[in-house]
Amino acid sequence: MIGVALITGAASGIGRATAETFVKEGCTKLVLADIDEEGFQTVADGLRALNPDVQVVTVKVDVSSETDVQHMVSTAVAKFGAIHYAVNNAGISSKPRVKTHELSTDAWDRVIALNLRGVWLCERAEIQQMLRQETTLVPRTGAPPQRGSIVNVSSIFGVLSHPTVGGYAAAKAGVLGISRTDAVAYGAEGIRVNSVLPGFIKTPLLEESIRQGSNYDDLIQTVPVRRWGTPQEVSEVIAFLAGEKASFINGSEVLVDGGYSKI
């Protein structure tokens, strides 16, 4: 993966795993963005341990803030001159887990702001930058050169129902709508847009929930492969979709859920 990668939500979980996978795939210029600055240094040190030639820029960003997002993109371009791969992963889980009649307006607004508005703001800024770039990404597949590639992280709840994830599901379904629209709108400009829909993934947030007493054993037994997914497994799919091997994949939605969506 020759080029510059921008990853939001990069301080932990799927975002961190994606940064590591990109480096393993040969990417040496990365911009890591997150609201949580504490995890940045650990992630950056880990990337340099994988490849001492890696250059890492960290940016604190609230993806629901237009000003923050513009600053994130301008920082990336000021350092590296371009953005070739963008992974819009930042977001929050569905809290509180209640039905619609109990969900507060503030809780709805927060999940929509971070999980939907945030993706749209990031994608808009990334596309604006990619349109300024030359078509310098030359796929090994023999496909025409491209300007860039965007992967948005949605969720299985973007396509499945559950009684207590109304706001979260609405936001993640909206991410799919944005992705489909922009895949069609910008494919001819050399910009691909795809989505990944993770299922039940054992992230640090989930592990903390387990430590606090939550029990997911019965839930995991409903997953056909009978286990949690890992951030690394999701990141491998993200890297494939972002990279040159997927040069003819545009507007796709890839479920990474162990078959849960098929039961």
C-alpha positions as CSV (number, residue, x, y, z in Angstrom):
1,M,0.0,0.0,0.0
2,I,2.0,3.0,-1.3
3,G,0.5,6.2,-0.2
4,V,-0.9,8.1,2.8
5,A,-3.6,6.7,5.1
6,L,-6.0,8.6,7.4
7,I,-7.7,6.5,10.1
8,T,-10.3,7.9,12.5
9,G,-11.0,6.2,15.8
10,A,-7.3,5.0,15.6
11,A,-6.4,5.0,19.3
12,S,-7.9,1.5,20.0
13,G,-9.9,-1.4,18.7
14,I,-10.7,-1.7,15.0
15,G,-8.9,1.6,14.2
16,R,-5.7,0.6,15.9
17,A,-5.8,-2.8,14.3
18,T,-6.4,-1.1,10.9
19,A,-3.3,1.1,11.3
20,E,-1.2,-2.0,12.2
21,T,-2.5,-3.9,9.2
22,F,-1.9,-1.0,6.8
23,V,1.8,-0.9,8.0
24,K,2.1,-4.7,7.5
25,E,0.8,-4.1,3.9
26,G,3.5,-1.6,3.3
27,C,1.9,1.8,4.1
28,T,4.5,4.0,5.8
29,K,2.7,7.4,6.1
30,L,-0.3,7.4,8.5
31,V,-2.4,10.0,10.1
32,L,-4.1,8.7,13.3
33,A,-7.1,10.7,14.5
34,D,-9.1,10.2,17.7
35,I,-10.8,12.1,20.5
36,D,-8.7,10.0,23.0
37,E,-5.1,11.3,22.9
38,E,-4.0,8.8,25.6
39,G,-3.7,5.8,23.3
40,F,-1.9,7.7,20.5
41,Q,1.6,7.2,21.7
42,T,1.2,3.5,22.3
43,V,-0.2,3.0,18.9
44,A,2.4,5.1,17.2
45,D,5.2,3.3,19.0
46,G,3.7,-0.1,18.0
47,L,3.6,1.0,14.4
48,R,7.3,2.0,14.4
49,A,8.2,-1.3,16.0
50,L,6.5,-3.0,13.0
51,N,8.5,-0.8,10.6
52,P,11.1,1.8,11.7
53,D,10.5,3.8,8.5
54,V,6.9,4.5,9.4
55,Q,5.9,8.2,9.7
56,V,3.0,8.9,12.0
57,V,1.0,12.0,12.6
58,T,-1.6,12.1,15.4
59,V,-4.5,14.5,15.5
60,K,-7.1,15.0,18.2
61,V,-10.5,15.2,16.6
62,D,-14.1,15.3,17.5
63,V,-15.5,14.0,14.2
64,S,-18.9,15.7,14.8
65,S,-17.1,19.0,14.6
66,E,-16.7,20.5,11.1
67,T,-13.8,22.6,12.4
68,D,-12.0,19.6,13.9
69,V,-12.5,17.5,10.7
70,Q,-11.1,20.3,8.5
71,H,-8.1,20.7,10.8
72,M,-7.5,16.9,10.6
73,V,-7.5,16.8,6.8
74,S,-5.4,20.0,6.5
75,T,-2.9,18.5,9.0
76,A,-2.6,15.4,6.9
77,V,-2.1,17.3,3.7
78,A,0.4,19.7,5.3
79,K,2.5,16.8,6.4
80,F,2.2,14.3,3.5
81,G,0.7,16.3,0.7
82,A,-2.2,13.9,0.0
83,I,-4.7,11.4,1.4
84,H,-4.9,8.2,-0.6
85,Y,-6.7,5.9,1.9
86,A,-9.3,7.1,4.4
87,V,-10.9,4.8,7.0
88,N,-13.9,6.5,8.8
89,N,-14.1,4.3,11.9
90,A,-14.7,6.7,14.8
91,G,-18.0,6.4,16.6
92,I,-19.7,5.3,19.8
93,S,-21.7,2.3,20.9
94,S,-25.4,2.3,21.5
95,K,-25.9,3.7,25.0
96,P,-28.3,3.6,26.8
97,R,-29.7,0.3,25.4
98,V,-33.4,1.2,25.6
99,K,-36.4,1.1,23.3
100,T,-37.5,4.2,21.4
101,H,-40.1,5.4,24.0
102,E,-37.4,5.6,26.6
103,L,-34.6,7.1,24.5
104,S,-33.8,10.7,25.3
105,T,-33.4,13.3,22.6
106,D,-29.9,14.0,23.8
107,A,-28.9,10.4,23.5
108,W,-30.3,10.2,20.0
109,D,-28.6,13.4,19.0
110,R,-25.2,12.2,20.3
111,V,-25.2,8.9,18.5
112,I,-26.3,10.5,15.3
113,A,-23.8,13.3,15.6
114,L,-20.8,11.0,16.1
115,N,-21.8,7.9,14.0
116,L,-23.5,9.6,11.1
117,R,-22.7,13.3,10.9
118,G,-19.1,12.5,11.8
119,V,-18.8,10.0,8.9
120,W,-20.3,12.5,6.5
121,L,-18.1,15.4,7.6
122,C,-15.0,13.2,7.3
123,E,-16.0,11.8,3.9
124,R,-16.9,15.2,2.5
125,A,-13.5,16.6,3.5
126,E,-11.6,13.6,2.3
127,I,-13.4,13.6,-1.1
128,Q,-12.7,17.4,-1.4
129,Q,-9.0,16.7,-0.9
130,M,-8.9,13.6,-3.2
131,L,-10.5,15.6,-6.0
132,R,-7.5,18.0,-5.8
133,Q,-5.1,15.1,-6.2
134,E,-3.7,13.5,-9.4
135,T,-4.6,9.9,-10.2
136,T,-1.3,8.6,-8.8
137,L,-2.5,5.2,-7.3
138,V,-1.6,2.6,-9.9
139,P,-3.3,-0.8,-9.1
140,R,-1.3,-3.9,-9.7
141,T,-4.5,-5.3,-11.4
142,G,-3.9,-3.2,-14.5
143,A,-6.8,-1.0,-13.7
144,P,-6.6,2.8,-14.5
145,P,-4.9,4.9,-11.9
146,Q,-7.0,6.2,-9.0
147,R,-7.1,9.2,-6.7
148,G,-8.1,7.5,-3.5
149,S,-10.2,5.0,-1.6
150,I,-12.5,5.4,1.4
151,V,-13.8,2.7,3.7
152,N,-16.6,3.5,6.1
153,V,-17.2,1.4,9.2
154,S,-20.9,0.7,9.6
155,S,-22.3,-2.2,11.6
156,I,-24.5,-5.3,11.2
157,F,-27.2,-3.1,12.9
158,G,-27.1,-1.0,9.7
159,V,-29.0,-3.9,8.1
160,L,-30.4,-5.9,11.1
161,S,-33.0,-5.1,13.7
162,H,-32.8,-5.0,17.5
163,P,-35.3,-3.5,19.9
164,T,-32.8,-1.3,21.8
165,V,-30.5,0.2,19.2
166,G,-32.8,2.6,17.4
167,G,-30.4,5.6,17.2
168,Y,-27.3,3.5,16.6
169,A,-29.1,1.5,13.8
170,A,-30.3,4.6,12.2
171,A,-26.9,6.1,12.1
172,K,-25.2,3.0,10.8
173,A,-27.8,2.6,8.1
174,G,-27.2,6.2,7.2
175,V,-23.5,5.4,6.8
176,L,-24.4,2.8,4.2
177,G,-26.6,5.4,2.4
178,I,-23.7,7.9,2.3
179,S,-21.3,5.2,1.1
180,R,-23.5,4.0,-1.8
181,T,-24.3,7.6,-2.9
182,D,-20.6,8.6,-3.0
183,A,-19.5,5.4,-4.6
184,V,-21.8,6.2,-7.5
185,A,-21.0,9.9,-7.5
186,Y,-17.2,9.7,-7.5
187,G,-16.3,6.4,-9.1
188,A,-15.6,8.1,-12.4
189,E,-13.3,10.5,-10.6
190,G,-11.1,7.7,-9.5
191,I,-12.4,7.6,-5.9
192,R,-13.8,4.3,-4.5
193,V,-16.1,4.1,-1.5
194,N,-17.0,0.9,0.3
195,S,-18.4,-0.1,3.7
196,V,-17.5,-2.8,6.3
197,L,-20.2,-4.0,8.7
198,P,-18.6,-5.6,11.8
199,G,-20.6,-8.0,13.9
200,F,-19.8,-8.8,17.5
201,I,-16.1,-7.8,17.8
202,K,-14.1,-8.1,21.0
203,T,-12.9,-4.6,21.3
204,P,-11.5,-2.9,24.5
205,L,-14.9,-1.3,25.1
206,L,-16.5,-4.7,25.1
207,E,-13.9,-6.3,27.3
208,E,-14.4,-3.5,29.8
209,S,-18.2,-4.3,29.7
210,I,-17.4,-7.9,30.5
211,R,-15.2,-6.9,33.4
212,Q,-18.1,-4.9,34.8
213,G,-20.3,-8.0,34.8
214,S,-22.0,-8.2,31.4
215,N,-22.5,-11.7,30.2
216,Y,-22.6,-12.3,26.4
217,D,-22.2,-16.1,26.4
218,D,-25.8,-16.8,25.2
219,L,-25.4,-14.2,22.5
220,I,-22.2,-15.6,21.1
221,Q,-23.7,-19.0,20.9
222,T,-26.1,-17.6,18.3
223,V,-23.2,-16.7,16.0
224,P,-22.6,-19.6,13.6
225,V,-18.9,-19.7,14.2
226,R,-19.5,-19.7,18.0
227,R,-17.0,-17.0,18.9
228,W,-16.2,-13.3,19.0
229,G,-14.6,-11.6,16.0
230,T,-11.4,-9.7,16.6
231,P,-10.4,-6.2,15.5
232,Q,-7.6,-7.7,13.4
233,E,-10.1,-9.7,11.4
234,V,-12.1,-6.6,10.6
235,S,-8.9,-4.6,9.8
236,E,-7.9,-7.2,7.2
237,V,-11.1,-6.6,5.3
238,I,-10.7,-2.8,5.5
239,A,-7.2,-3.0,4.2
240,F,-8.2,-5.2,1.3
241,L,-11.1,-2.8,0.3
242,A,-8.9,0.2,0.6
243,G,-6.0,-1.2,-1.3
244,E,-5.2,-1.8,-4.9
245,K,-6.3,-5.4,-5.0
246,A,-9.9,-4.2,-4.7
247,S,-9.6,-1.8,-7.7
248,F,-12.9,-2.9,-9.2
249,I,-14.8,-3.0,-5.9
250,N,-16.9,0.1,-5.3
251,G,-20.1,0.7,-3.4
252,S,-19.8,-2.7,-1.7
253,E,-20.9,-3.6,1.8
254,V,-19.0,-6.4,3.4
255,L,-20.3,-8.1,6.5
256,V,-17.7,-9.3,8.9
257,D,-19.9,-11.1,11.4
258,G,-19.2,-14.8,11.5
259,G,-22.4,-15.5,9.7
260,Y,-24.7,-13.9,12.3
261,S,-26.7,-11.9,9.7
262,K,-27.7,-15.1,8.0
263,I,-29.4,-16.8,10.9
